Every structure is written in C-alpha cells, then in structure tokens.
Amino acid sequence: MSLGIIGGMGPMATAVFYEKIVGLTDASRDQDHIDTIIYSCPQIPDRTAFFLGRSSEDPYPVILSLARKLEQQGVSIIAIPCITAAYFQKDLSEDIGVPVINGIVETSRKLAGMGIKCAGIMATEGSIRNRLIADSLEDHGITPVEPDAEYQKIITDIIYDDVKAGRPVDLAKLDKVADHLTSRGAQICILGCTELSVVAHDHDLGDRYCDILDVLAEASVAACGKEIKTEN
C-alpha cells in the first residue's frame, strides 16, 4: 500500500504531517516504512479567501490535478494535510478512484469513542463558515462550540500572521481561546487547522487539545496496512 499526500497548504504543516507518518509507523528498517509520494504545492489558491468571497481563485482544479497525478502514479490512499480543503472531499471522491482519508470524520469518531459530548473548534474562518467540523461532530452526537468573533480573530491571526508568516506564536493567545471555548462547555478543543498543528508540534499544549493532524496521520498509517508504533 502506498500513500499520496497533497500538501503545501502550508508547507510546514506538510513537513510536520510526513514527520508524524514516519514517527507513527512501527518500523525497524527503511523498508518497513510506507511508500509515499508528496506533492507540496504552495501555489494552490487560498481556501479560506475563496470560501469567504475574498478571492475568485478556485483551489479545487489544482487539488484535483494533483490527485489525478497521484492516482496515475498508483497510490492506494490520499491524505490532504489541510483541514479547510476537506470541503472538496465529496468532489474528489466522485472525480478520482483513490480513497481520500477524511481527518475530520476520523477525529469526530475518535472523540465520540472517548465519550466527549461537547467540543470546541479552532479552525480557519473558511472551515467555520462551511461547518466542516461542526457538522461532523453533530453527526457523531457531539455538540460543537465555535469561537465568538473576537476569539475567532485571534485564531485567524495565529494562523496567518504568525505560523504562515514564520513568526513565533504567543501560546497565551491560544490558551485564551481555549479558555473561552471551555467556559462555554467544551470538554476538549480541536486544533482544526494544520497551522495550529505546527504549533502543537513545536510546543507541548497538553491534553486539553485534540489535533486533527495527529488523527489523520494515524488513520493514514492504518489505511496503508501498517501498525501504529506504541510507546516503549
């Protein structure tokens, strides 16, 4: 089984995702790891800008083109380490013959299995607008909590002004939003943007957060027929 990754949204998130794939695979030699093809294409138009009507550049044609290339190259599974791009999941499933793993659904299923009844969402404005995460949580019996406008702006600033710009993140800002979501009933806060996953990769954020990129990586390894490495 081989894995195709459509990345570049953003580049660091793609690098972190592949590092997770390698780290999670139970392997004792190079040959035990997953054959992987990565397309990192930062020129894919901004998903949130398109969804919010700030740009007329549709990201889907580029994403579809990359997916078709991966299909032609014989990959078994495709993963897209950009949560906002999950909006195109249905279209991709109709336009290509290779399964695309949905990290949002996998995360909702995992949280439901943990007994979570209410979860906060930290994501791009595009994901919030499209209810990508909220609808999936509700489908799994979990009440979603989205940030008020003031707190959503903090998340947007962290994603675009800090992580995508290569600047350090003030963790107090992230915790401020988590406190806001918790005060409204959230038992756990979902890191629903891969730029936030970069923050979690660089810092120990604790168990109040659930990183969709972690779940997507675990699902990708399992879908490729590999065992998940357990802690020694």
ABEGO torsion letter per residue (X at the ends): XBBBBBBGOBAAAAAAAAAAAAAABBBABAAABBBBBBBBBAABBBAAAAAAGABABBAAAAAAAAAAAAAAAGBABBBBBBAAAAAAAAAAAAABABBBBBAAAAAAAAAAAAGBABBBBBBBAAAAAAGAAAAAAAAAGBBBBBBBAAAAAAAAAAAAAAAAAGBBBBAAAAAAAAAAAAAAGBABBBBABAAAAAAAAABBAEAABBBAAAAAAAAAAAAAGBBBBBBX
